[in-house]
């Protein structure tokens, strides 16, 4: 697999991770709305997912830069 193909593959995996995180946040909010989960637990779970988002986003930037560099 070329570097560009690997970067695209990594990019797609990160997008899937982001989709999963957003789905979990939606579920946390839904459960809170249904009064199944305490507010403090919901906030902690959302904070955890936000931490994960902060890790994925810089990785996406690195991948984008590597694709751009290979194009040049």
C-alpha positions in Angstrom: 0.0 0.0 0.0 1.4 3.4 -1.0 1.7 6.2 1.6 -1.2 8.0 -0.1 -3.4 4.9 0.1 -2.4 4.3 3.8 -3.2 7.9 4.6 -6.6 7.7 2.9 -7.2 4.4 4.9 -6.2 6.1 8.2 -8.4 9.1 7.3 -11.4 6.9 6.7 -10.8 5.0 10.0 -10.7 8.4 11.9 -13.9 9.4 10.2 -15.5 6.2 11.4 -14.2 6.9 14.9 -15.7 10.4 14.8 -19.0 9.0 13.7 -18.9 6.5 16.6 -18.1 9.2 19.1 -21.0 11.4 17.9 -23.4 8.4 18.1 -22.3 7.7 21.7 -22.9 11.4 22.6 -26.3 11.2 21.0 -27.1 8.1 23.0 -25.9 9.7 26.3 -28.1 12.7 25.6 -31.1 10.4 24.7 -30.6 8.4 27.9 -30.5 11.5 29.9 -33.6 12.8 28.2 -35.3 9.5 29.1 -34.2 9.9 32.7 -32.2 6.7 32.6 -28.9 8.3 33.5 -27.9 10.9 36.1 -26.8 14.3 34.7 -23.3 14.1 36.2 -22.7 10.7 34.6 -23.9 12.0 31.3 -21.5 15.0 31.6 -18.6 12.8 32.4 -19.3 10.5 29.4 -19.5 13.5 27.1 -16.3 14.9 28.5 -14.6 11.6 27.8 -15.8 11.6 24.2 -14.7 15.2 23.8 -11.2 14.2 24.9 -11.2 11.5 22.2 -12.3 14.1 19.6 -9.4 16.3 20.6 -7.0 13.4 19.9 -8.5 12.4 16.5 -8.8 15.9 15.0 -5.0 16.6 15.1 -4.4 13.2 13.6 -6.8 14.1 10.7 -4.8 17.2 10.1 -1.5 15.3 10.0 -3.1 12.8 7.5 -4.4 15.7 5.3 -0.9 17.3 5.3 0.8 14.0 4.3 -1.7 13.6 1.4 -1.1 17.2 0.3 2.7 16.7 0.5 2.5 13.5 -1.6 0.5 15.3 -4.2 3.1 18.0 -4.5 
